[in-house]
Amino acid sequence: MELIDELGTRMAHLDQALRTLRNNGIAYAEAEKNYKEMVSKESMRLRDEGMAVGMIDKVIYGLPSVSVLRFKRDCAKVVWEANQEAINITKLEIKIIENQIEREWGN
């Protein structure tokens, strides 16, 4: 029964991890949206101020308004990717437990 209990625990953990992934995926998408909107806004501002279009690409990512949002976007992406990896690990643990149950109860 210990393996069955462990399987149930891992399944509950997987369910929670999937909910967390959804929330963090939404946060990542929101951070990406905010970042891209700021890049667009600042690019237009720099162009309107007379900066050469070829220079905007070199300057835009160093602006604090853009770099802060890029950092937040990158952090949100790392969290989302870590959630995905945690889910993959949990699935592997479930598979290992299922195989152990099959070996013990299969015959």
ABEGO torsion letter per residue (X at the ends): XAAAAAAAAAAAAAAAAAAAAAAAAAAAAAAAAAAAAAAAAAAAAAAAAGBBAAAAAAAAAABAAAAAAAAAAAAAAAAAAAAAAAAAAAAAAAAAAAAAAAAAAAX
